Amino acid sequence: MSHDIHQMAYVGEEPWHGLGTQLPTASTYEEVVQAAGFYTAVERPLYSPPMEEPIPDRKGLFRGDTGEYLSTVHKGYEVVQFEEVARTLVEAAGGVGAIFHTAGTLGRNGVRGWLLGELPEPLRVRGDKSPIRRYVLGYTGHDGTTAITLKNVATRVVCQNTIGVALNEQDGAEWHIPHFDNAKQRLEEAGRAFRELMDSYARFGNLANRLAVTPFSEEQFRRVLDVVLPMPEDEGNHPRIIHAREKVVELYHAGTGIEGDMQGSAWAALQAVAEYADHHRQTRVVQGKRMDAMRLESIWMGKAASMKRQALTAILSESQLRLVA
């Protein structure tokens, strides 16, 4: 599959996009790695005909199993394998019993890869009937541009909204490591720090419960919309933005699972933006890419994730609440 989910494995219920190979819950780490399509990326010199000497400041990355070309990178690029990122994540979360959830490769020849681990004991928010399942995500690529990322995310089961667990406005629960300057050593250091931050979910649970009992007015919600979906300051018509804002307002009042005491709360405001960002926002079509794969990456790493972070910051400001480290 060109430019989309190349290979994927999962445990439990089938993912919303219907892709991947289901594995037993008791699958070993080695079985997960194989089913996910994780391979070893190898470095090879590049030659420019009619030169007989390799290009001095460039090297090529290729799949070790099939020999397929992945990318051309600078000579200082340090390869970190998918399996190394996945193992770091599993070891970092090991003290709290993380279990494998999904893993796979994305893009041309499987040039990017991820592993998602699920933590036991979902969070519960007061008045919200749906639990929040807790995940840890490792992600990287061999395309020369994708950094190594470790982050924790939370998914509200009823509508599969993914909300980044924010420790502070600077996204303290997320690491981005470029493939330069001792990347493997920095990955190990990030893994140790990541393990220490597993208690961030408890803090997120406390924050969610505070948001659930914090009244949030229509005026406050409109100001949040001005942050996440601002109207351009010109004389033109902007029907797409207007429609998007109207949709988020609709979700604020009657989104999936938002009922009873949850309505009109700061938590409902955050859920409305999350549901819109993950499931209703129009994703720009790119030739050769599947929409489901593009949306998956957006939820975890791209525009959808950014919107949710912006919304959380704006909602906290409007509610005069602050994140506790």
C-alpha positions in Angstrom: 0.0 0.0 0.0 1.7 3.2 -1.1 1.8 6.1 1.3 -0.6 4.6 3.9 -0.7 1.9 6.5 1.8 -0.5 5.1 1.5 -3.3 7.7 -0.2 -3.4 11.1 -1.0 -5.7 14.0 -3.4 -5.2 17.0 -4.7 -6.9 20.0 -8.4 -6.8 21.1 -11.1 -5.0 19.1 -10.6 -4.2 15.5 -9.4 -0.6 15.0 -11.9 1.9 13.6 -10.2 1.9 10.2 -10.6 -1.9 9.9 -7.0 -2.5 9.0 -4.4 -4.8 10.5 -3.8 -8.4 11.7 -5.3 -9.4 15.0 -3.0 -11.1 17.5 -3.8 -13.0 20.7 -3.6 -11.0 23.9 -0.8 -13.2 25.1 1.4 -12.5 22.1 5.1 -12.2 22.7 7.1 -9.1 22.0 8.8 -10.9 19.1 5.4 -11.9 17.6 4.3 -8.3 17.8 7.4 -7.1 16.1 7.1 -9.6 13.2 3.3 -8.9 12.7 3.9 -5.2 12.8 6.3 -5.4 9.9 9.3 -3.9 11.8 12.5 -4.4 9.9 16.1 -3.4 10.2 17.1 -0.3 8.3 20.6 -0.6 6.9 23.0 2.1 5.6 24.7 1.9 2.2 27.0 4.3 0.3 25.5 6.2 -2.6 27.3 6.6 -6.0 26.7 9.1 -8.7 27.6 7.8 -12.1 30.1 8.0 -13.7 31.9 8.4 -10.3 33.4 5.3 -8.8 33.8 6.9 -5.3 30.8 7.2 -3.0 29.1 10.6 -2.5 31.1 11.9 0.6 28.3 13.6 2.6 25.3 11.4 1.9 24.3 7.8 2.5 21.2 5.7 1.6 18.8 3.9 3.9 17.4 0.6 2.8 15.2 -2.2 4.2 17.4 -4.9 5.5 14.9 -7.6 4.6 13.8 -6.7 1.1 16.5 -4.2 0.0 13.9 -1.6 -0.8 15.1 2.0 -0.9 13.9 4.2 2.0 15.7 7.6 1.8 18.9 9.6 1.3 20.3 11.1 4.5 23.2 13.2 5.6 26.3 11.2 6.7 25.7 12.4 10.3 22.3 10.7 10.5 22.0 8.1 13.2 19.7 5.2 12.4 17.4 4.2 15.3 15.4 1.0 14.5 11.7 0.8 15.0 12.3 -2.1 17.4 14.6 0.0 19.5 11.9 2.7 19.9 9.3 0.1 20.7 11.5 -1.7 23.2 12.3 1.6 25.0 8.6 2.4 25.2 7.7 -1.1 26.6 10.6 -1.0 29.1 9.7 2.6 30.2 6.1 1.6 30.9 6.9 -1.9 32.3 6.6 -0.9 35.9 2.9 -0.2 35.4 2.1 -3.3 33.4 1.6 -1.8 29.9 0.3 -4.2 27.3 0.6 -4.1 23.5 -2.3 -2.5 21.7 -1.3 -1.7 18.1 1.9 -1.5 16.1 2.8 -1.1 12.5 4.5 0.6 9.6 3.3 3.5 7.5 4.1 5.0 4.1 6.0 3.9 1.1 7.9 0.7 1.8 6.9 1.0 5.5 9.2 4.1 6.0 7.6 5.1 9.3 6.6 3.0 12.2 4.8 3.1 15.6 3.9 1.1 18.7 1.0 1.9 21.0 0.9 0.3 24.5 -2.2 0.4 26.7 -2.0 0.8 30.5 -4.4 -1.0 32.8 -7.1 0.5 34.9 -8.8 3.2 32.8 -9.4 6.7 34.3 -13.0 7.7 35.3 -14.3 11.2 35.1 -17.1 12.2 37.4 -20.5 12.2 35.6 -18.9 10.7 32.4 -20.1 7.2 31.7 -17.3 6.4 29.3 -13.8 5.4 30.7 -10.6 7.0 29.5 -8.2 4.3 28.3 -4.5 5.2 28.7 -1.9 4.7 26.1 1.8 5.3 25.5 3.0 5.9 21.9 6.4 5.4 20.2 6.9 6.7 16.7 9.7 7.3 14.2 10.7 7.0 10.6 13.6 6.2 8.2 12.6 9.0 5.8 15.3 11.4 6.9 12.8 13.9 8.4 10.7 12.1 11.0 12.1 12.4 14.5 11.8 9.8 17.3 8.7 10.6 19.4 7.6 9.2 22.8 4.3 10.6 24.2 1.4 9.6 26.2 -2.2 9.9 25.0 -5.7 9.1 26.3 -8.7 7.8 24.4 -12.2 8.3 25.6 -13.8 4.9 24.8 -17.3 6.0 23.8 -16.2 7.9 20.7 -12.5 7.1 20.4 -11.3 10.7 20.9 -7.6 10.9 21.5 -6.6 13.6 24.0 -2.9 14.4 24.7 -2.2 14.1 28.4 -0.8 17.6 29.1 1.5 18.0 32.1 2.1 21.7 31.2 1.7 24.2 28.4 5.0 23.0 27.0 3.8 19.5 26.4 6.0 18.0 29.1 4.8 14.4 28.4 6.2 14.4 24.9 9.8 13.9 23.6 11.0 14.6 20.0 14.5 13.3 19.3 16.1 14.0 15.9 18.3 11.3 14.3 21.5 13.2 15.1 23.7 14.0 18.1 23.7 10.7 19.9 20.1 9.8 19.2 20.3 6.4 20.8 21.6 7.7 24.0 19.0 10.5 24.1 16.3 7.8 23.4 17.5 5.9 26.5 17.4 9.1 28.6 13.9 9.9 27.4 12.8 6.4 28.2 13.9 6.8 31.8 12.2 10.2 32.1 9.1 8.8 30.4 8.8 6.0 33.0 8.9 8.6 35.8 6.0 10.4 34.2 3.6 7.5 34.1 1.9 9.1 37.1 0.9 11.9 34.7 -2.3 10.0 34.1 -3.3 10.4 37.7 -2.8 14.2 37.4 -4.8 14.1 34.1 -7.6 12.3 35.9 -7.6 14.9 38.6 -7.7 17.7 36.0 -10.5 16.0 34.0 -12.6 15.7 37.2 -12.1 19.4 37.9 -13.1 20.3 34.3 -16.2 18.1 34.6 -17.5 20.2 37.5 -16.5 23.6 36.1 -19.3 25.4 34.4 -18.4 26.7 31.0 -20.6 29.4 29.3 -21.4 29.9 25.6 -19.3 33.0 25.7 -16.3 31.2 27.1 -16.7 28.5 24.5 -16.8 31.0 21.6 -13.5 32.4 22.8 -12.0 28.9 22.8 -13.2 28.6 19.2 -11.5 31.9 18.3 -8.2 30.1 19.4 -8.6 26.7 17.7 -10.7 27.8 14.7 -10.1 31.6 14.3 -12.0 33.6 11.7 -9.7 35.4 9.2 -9.6 39.1 9.6 -10.7 40.0 6.1 -13.9 40.8 4.2 -14.2 37.4 2.5 -16.6 34.5 3.1 -15.2 31.5 4.8 -17.9 28.8 4.7 -15.6 26.0 5.7 -14.5 27.7 8.9 -18.0 28.8 9.7 -19.3 25.2 9.2 -16.5 23.8 11.3 -17.2 26.2 14.2 -20.9 25.4 14.0 -20.1 21.7 14.1 -18.0 22.1 17.3 -20.8 24.1 18.9 -23.2 21.2 18.1 -20.8 18.7 19.6 -20.5 20.9 22.7 -24.2 20.6 23.3 -24.9 17.0 22.1 -21.6 15.3 21.4 -21.1 11.6 21.9 -21.5 10.7 25.6 -22.1 14.4 26.6 -25.3 14.3 28.7 -26.7 15.1 32.1 -24.3 17.0 34.4 -21.6 16.8 31.7 -23.4 19.3 29.5 -22.2 22.9 29.8 -19.0 22.0 31.5 -15.3 22.7 30.7 -14.9 18.9 30.1 -17.7 19.0 27.5 -15.9 21.9 25.8 -12.7 19.8 25.6 -14.5 16.7 24.3 -16.3 18.7 21.6 -13.0 20.0 20.2 -11.5 16.5 20.5 -14.4 14.8 18.7 -14.4 17.4 15.9 -10.6 17.2 15.5 -10.5 13.4 15.4 -13.6 12.5 13.5 -15.2 15.5 11.7 -12.4 17.8 10.6 -11.8 17.8 6.9 -8.3 16.3 6.1 -6.5 17.7 3.1 -6.4 15.1 0.4 -2.9 14.3 -0.8 -2.5 12.3 -4.0 -1.4 8.7 -3.3 -2.3 8.7 0.4 -5.2 7.0 2.0 -7.5 9.1 4.1 -7.7 6.7 7.0 -3.9 6.6 7.4 -3.7 10.4 7.1 -6.3 10.9 9.8 -4.5 8.4 12.1 -1.3 10.3 11.9 -3.1 13.6 12.4 -4.8 12.4 15.5 -1.5 11.3 17.1 1.1 13.7 15.6 -0.4 16.4 13.4 -3.1 19.1 13.2 -5.7 17.2 15.3 -3.3 16.8 18.1 -2.3 20.4 17.9 -5.9 21.6 18.0 -6.6 19.6 21.2 -3.5 21.0 22.9 -4.6 24.6 22.0 -8.1 23.8 23.2 -6.9 22.5 26.6 -4.7 25.6 27.1 -7.6 28.0 26.2 -10.1 26.1 28.3 -7.8 26.2 31.4 -7.3 29.9 30.9 -11.0 30.6 30.5 -11.7 28.4 33.6 -8.9 30.0 35.6 -7.5 26.6 36.3 -3.9 25.6 35.9 -2.1 22.3 35.4 -0.3 21.0 38.4 3.1 19.5 37.8 
